[in-house]
């Protein structure tokens, strides 16, 4: 075999070997995100629920806001309180990330004992609003 032919064969084999080892770079990791836990909230007027953020490994402090604080107010740390019946959205922001949760507040059930006449209903309830035994 001539030197020229051998050089061409060696070069062709090297190109083939190189083209097989080329791989595409892996896709970039998805951007970090956060979620609010629980992801859906229904509570009664006066009831409280502790919300928290999840989905990130760093310890970011969330800033909590309520779209309608007259329906549900949220305090530092994610403590949510039902204020009056209605719907609102609570948003948590941690750094560049944010998440929202829908909140439904319903009126507290009537705790008056139906066996008590209305003029003595207040006497039929204990200080916690529960019916007193007779």
C-alpha positions as CSV (number, residue, x, y, z in Angstrom):
1,X,0.0,0.0,0.0
2,X,1.3,3.4,-0.8
3,X,2.0,5.9,1.9
4,X,-0.6,8.3,0.5
5,X,-3.4,5.7,0.6
6,X,-2.4,4.6,4.1
7,X,-2.5,8.2,5.3
8,X,-6.0,8.7,3.9
9,X,-7.3,5.6,5.6
10,X,-5.7,6.6,8.9
11,X,-7.1,10.1,8.6
12,X,-10.6,8.8,7.7
13,X,-10.6,6.4,10.7
14,X,-9.6,9.2,13.0
15,X,-12.4,11.5,11.8
16,X,-14.9,8.7,12.3
17,X,-13.6,8.0,15.8
18,X,-13.8,11.7,16.7
19,X,-17.3,12.1,15.4
20,X,-18.6,9.2,17.5
21,X,-17.3,10.7,20.7
22,X,-18.9,14.1,20.3
23,X,-21.9,14.5,22.6
24,X,-24.2,17.4,23.1
25,X,-24.0,19.2,26.4
26,X,-26.7,18.3,28.9
27,X,-29.6,20.7,29.2
28,X,-29.4,23.4,31.8
29,X,-31.1,22.5,35.1
30,X,-34.6,23.8,35.5
31,X,-34.8,27.2,37.3
32,X,-35.5,26.8,41.0
33,X,-39.0,27.3,42.2
34,X,-41.0,27.4,45.4
35,X,-44.5,26.1,46.3
36,X,-46.7,26.9,49.2
37,X,-47.7,24.1,51.5
38,X,-50.6,23.4,51.8
39,X,-51.4,24.1,48.2
40,X,-55.1,24.8,48.8
41,X,-56.6,26.4,51.9
42,X,-60.1,26.5,53.2
43,X,-60.7,27.8,56.7
44,X,-63.4,29.4,58.8
45,X,-63.5,32.9,60.1
46,X,-61.2,33.2,63.1
47,X,-59.3,30.0,62.3
48,X,-55.5,30.1,61.7
49,X,-53.3,27.9,59.4
50,X,-49.5,28.0,59.2
51,X,-48.3,28.2,55.6
52,X,-44.7,27.4,54.6
53,X,-42.7,27.4,51.4
54,X,-41.1,24.3,50.0
55,X,-39.1,23.3,47.0
56,X,-35.8,25.1,47.6
57,X,-32.8,23.9,49.6
58,X,-31.6,27.3,50.7
59,X,-33.1,29.0,53.7
60,X,-34.7,32.0,52.2
61,X,-37.1,34.1,54.2
62,X,-40.4,34.5,52.6
63,X,-42.3,37.8,52.4
64,X,-46.0,37.0,52.7
65,X,-48.8,39.1,51.2
66,X,-52.6,38.8,50.9
67,X,-54.5,40.1,47.9
68,X,-57.4,40.8,50.2
69,X,-56.4,41.1,53.9
70,X,-60.0,41.8,54.8
71,X,-60.8,38.1,53.9
72,X,-57.5,36.5,55.1
73,X,-54.6,38.2,56.8
74,X,-51.1,36.6,56.7
75,X,-48.3,37.5,59.1
76,X,-44.6,37.2,59.1
77,X,-43.7,33.5,59.1
78,X,-46.8,32.5,57.1
79,X,-49.5,32.5,59.8
80,X,-52.8,32.8,58.0
81,X,-56.0,33.9,59.7
82,X,-59.5,33.9,58.3
83,X,-61.0,37.3,58.8
84,X,-64.4,37.2,56.9
85,X,-66.0,35.0,54.4
86,X,-64.7,35.2,50.9
87,X,-61.8,34.3,48.5
88,X,-58.3,35.7,48.2
89,X,-54.8,34.8,47.0
90,X,-51.8,34.6,49.3
91,X,-48.4,35.1,47.7
92,X,-45.0,34.2,49.1
93,X,-41.8,35.9,47.7
94,X,-38.4,34.5,48.5
95,X,-35.6,36.3,46.7
96,X,-36.4,36.2,43.0
97,X,-38.9,33.3,43.5
98,X,-42.6,33.5,44.2
99,X,-45.6,31.2,44.6
100,X,-49.3,31.8,45.3
101,X,-52.1,29.8,46.9
102,X,-55.9,30.3,46.7
103,X,-57.7,30.7,50.0
104,X,-61.4,30.3,50.8
105,X,-62.7,31.6,54.1
106,X,-66.2,30.5,55.2
107,X,-68.4,31.8,58.0
108,X,-68.0,30.0,61.3
109,X,-70.9,27.5,61.9
110,X,-73.7,28.6,64.2
111,X,-72.9,27.0,67.5
112,X,-76.2,27.8,69.2
113,X,-78.1,24.8,70.3
114,X,-81.3,24.7,68.3
115,X,-83.2,23.3,71.3
116,X,-82.5,26.5,73.2
117,X,-85.0,29.4,72.6
118,X,-83.3,32.4,71.1
119,X,-83.9,34.5,74.3
120,X,-81.7,32.0,76.3
121,X,-79.3,30.9,73.6
122,X,-76.4,32.8,75.1
123,X,-77.0,30.9,78.4
124,X,-76.9,27.5,76.5
125,X,-73.3,28.1,75.3
126,X,-70.1,27.8,77.3
127,X,-67.4,30.5,77.0
128,X,-65.9,28.7,74.0
129,X,-69.2,28.9,72.1
130,X,-70.1,25.2,72.6
131,X,-73.5,24.0,73.9
132,X,-73.7,23.5,77.6
133,X,-75.0,20.2,78.9
134,X,-78.4,20.4,80.7
